[in-house]
Structures are given as structure tokens and as C-alpha cells.
Amino acid sequence: MNFGQFEKKLNIVFKNKNLLKQSFTHRSYLNENKSFRMAHNERLEFLGDAVLELVVTEYLYGKYPEKTEGDLTSYRAALVNTITLSSVASTLCMNDFLLLSKGEAKDIGRARQYILANTFESFVGALYLDQGYNAAKNFIAKNLFPLTDEIVEKGLWQDSKSRFQEVAQEKVSITPQYKTMQEIGPDHEKNFIVGVYLGEDFVEKGEGKSKQEAEQDAAQKALLIKEWD
């Protein structure tokens, strides 16, 4: 894997090339490559998540001085959620540089979204360690901040579950119910599949790393399939 091509694309040159490589290394890759002498990217993801949250929080706090804590929290959640981060990661061609097991490499669905979002965070963590806070901040500012106006103006920050409940009660006088349909994977990397129902009628299912995230995904899809969005 030629990570120099990725550096060239971003116009960012790492001092420690191993940090860059580690940020793209999924846990599954180590299981099939026992001789690979490098850790997976989960610790970098942990660090990058914290850096990302601080940078985005600082930006939103300055951009919207009149907004409440609740509004700012919702805006931040929309900017750093799996859908947004995986989309940005795809635009940056991060998918082309992932180090995955053969099984993970075949899965290009929802699971790949999670991997790409996590890789974005781990890259932020690696960049922070390699070049400091300002370099990480500039990368986030260039790739995430331009999405803010659209998210706010189109109401994309709104909680899908609350929105679906509000519209369902208005249109059919029913409060949606959520049921866990399946739990997939080991405890450290579990995915939940949750179905949303209107009375006895199944509407749609969603997936997430937690039941709450899966419920949000189900509600968002339900809004679309009902054409209530």
C-alpha cells in the first residue's frame, strides 16, 4: 500500500510514516497477518475522537454565539456522526488505503461506513500526534466545517427518532415502538439491528454500534420510506 499517494492527495507529509499506516489498520487485518508488527487503529481512533470533538465544539461555539447548548450539541452530533464522517472519508479516498481482512474487504455496506468513520477519527489522532493540534484542526476545518451551513439550514441536525415520533403521532396517532432484532459480532465490536413498528406494522430496520444509534438509523429510514421527511 503506497501511503505516499494519500499524503500527496492531502498535501500532508507525515514525519512518522508508521503512525499514518497504523491509522488505516483495522483490527481484522492483524488476525490474518500475524507477522504485521504494528498495532491496529483503535487507540488512535480514541484519541482522534476527542480531538475532533474539541475542534468542532470550539468552531460551533464561535460560529453560533446565540445558540443554546442543546442546539450546539445537536449540530456537533450531525457533523461527527458515522454518516457524515464516512462520506467525507470516501471523498478523501480513504477507502482505497484501508488495511482489512479478506472478509471485511468484501463487505461494502453499513459495516464499511463504520470502518471509514473510525478511520477518519484515527487519522485525526495520528495527525495530532505527528504534527500537533493546529495541523489536526486545519484538516478538520477544511473537510468538515464547510458542511455546517447545509446541516443547519436543512435541519439535518434534528433527532430522527424524535422527528419520527412527532410525525407518526400527528399522522396516524401512534407512538413508534423499537425492537432489537439482532446483535452481531463480538462484545468489543458489536452491531445492533433494531426494527421500528407502528402498532403491529413493521416499518423499517436500522443498524448501529449501540441500540440508541440503531434506533436513530431506523427512524431516519422510516421517515424516508413513509415520505414524511
N, C-alpha and C positions, 0 to 999 in steps of 0.2 A: 504494500500500500504506500503510495507516494504522497505523504502528507505535505510535501513542499508545494504541491499543486493547490492544496487548500489554503496554505499560507499566502500564496500568490494571489488567489482569488480574493482574500480578505485584506491583502496588503498588511498582514501582521506576521512578523517573524519571531518565533519563539527562541529564547535563549536555551531553554531546556526542552529538547525535542521529545523526550520521554513523557513529559507532562502532557504535551499535545496528543501523543499516541495513546496514553492512558485514558484521556478524556473520551476517546472513541471506543474503548474496550468494554464490551458488555460482559457481565458475569458468565454468560453461557459459553463465550469464546474460550475461557480458561478451562472449562470442563473437557473440551475436545483438543486442547493444545497444552498438554501438561508441561512441555518444555518452555512455554512462554514465561519469561522471567519478569513479569510486570503485574501489578495489581489491576483489578477491574476499576471502573469509574465511579463506584457508588460513594466513596468518601469525597471525591471531587464534586459530585452532584450535591451532596450535603452542604458543602462549603458554597458552591455556586448559587444554590437556592437562597442562602442567607444574603449573599452579595446582591443578587437580583432583587430580592425583596427590599433591601435598603435603598438601592439606586432608584427603583420605581417609586417607592414611598416618598423619597426626597423630591423627585421630579413632580409627582402629583400634588404634594403639599405646596410647592411653589407655584404650580400652574393654576390651581383652583383654590385661591385663598378664601373664597366664600363658601366652599362646600363643607359638609359635616364629615365627621369621622366615618360614619356609616357609608356615605357616598364614596369617599376616597377608598375605603376598604373594598367596595364593590368594583370600582374602576380597576384597582390593583389586581383583584382576582381575575378579572376579564383579560388583563394584559399578560398575566403569567400562568394562565391555565394550560392544560395539555393541548387543547385545540390550537390556541394562538402560538405557543412555543413550537409545536411540531410543524405548523405551517411555515413559520419563519425558518426553522431548521431545514425544511425541504427546499425553501427558496435559496438558502445558502449552500445547497448540495451536500449537507452533512450525511445524508443517506448513502452517498457514494463512498464514504470513508469508514463506515461502521465496521467494527470487528465483532462478528456474531458467530454463533454456532450454525451449522448447516440447517438445523431445524428452525431456528429463529430467522435465518436469512430468507426462508421460504414464506414466512408469514408477513404479508404486506398490509394487513388490516389494522384493526384497532390497536393490537399489541405493538405494531411498529410506531404508531403515534406516540405511545408512552415512551418507547425507547428513544425516539427522536427528541421529545420534550426533555427527557432526562439527560440526553447527550448535550443539548443546548445548555442546560444548567451546569453540567460537568465541565464543558468548555469554558464557561464563565469562571468557574472555580480555578481551572488550570491557568487561564489568562491572568486572574487576580494574583495567583502565587508567582507566576513568571514575571509579570510586569507591573503589578500594583493596582490599587483601587481605580486610579484615573483611566487606565487602559481598559479595565473591565467596564467602567462607567461609559466610556466613549463607544465601546462596542454595543452595549445595551441601548444607548441613546440613538445610535444610528439605525438599529434594526427593530426596536420596539416602540420607541416614542412616536414615530410617525403614524402608528396605528391608533393612537389615543383619541383623536378627534372623531374618527368614524365610530369607534366603540361608544363614545359618549353620545354623539348626535343620533345614532340609530338605536340607542337603548340596548346595545348588545351586552351591557354590564348587568342587566336585570337578572335576578334569580329565576331560572326557568321553572323550578318546582313551584315557587310562589305564584308565578305568572299562570302556569297551567291550572293550578287550583282556583285562582281568581276567575279565569275564563270558563272553566268547567262548571263552577257554581252558578255563574251568570247564564250560561247557555243551556245546561242540562240539569241544573240543580243537584249535582252530585259532587261529593268531595273525592278526589282521586285516592286510590289505595296502592301501596307499593309492596311487592312480594319478592323475596330473594328466590331466584330460580336456580342459581348455580354458583358455586365457589370453585375457582380454577387455580391450580398452581400451589407451590409450597408456601408456608407461612410468611417467609420473608419477601415474597413476590406474588401475593395472592390477588386475583382479579375477581370481582363480583359481577354477576349478571342479575339485574333486577327488572321485573315487569311492572308496568303501571296499568291499573284497571279502573274503569268507570263502572261501578257496580260489579256485575259478574263479567263484564265485557273486557277482554284483553285489548289494549290499545297499542303498546309498543314496548320494547325492552331496551335497556341501556347497560353500559359496561363501565366499570371504574375500579380504581385501586382500593376504594372504600365503598361501603353501601351508600353513603351520602353522595359520593361522586357518581355512582351508577344511577341513583335516583334522579340526579340533575340531568344526566345524559338521556335517561328515559323520558323525562318531562320535555326536554328540548326537542327530541324526535317526535314526541306525541303532539306537540304544538304544530310541527311541520305537517305531519300526516293528517291531522284534523283541519289543517289550513286555518289555524287560529292564531298564527304568529303574524 
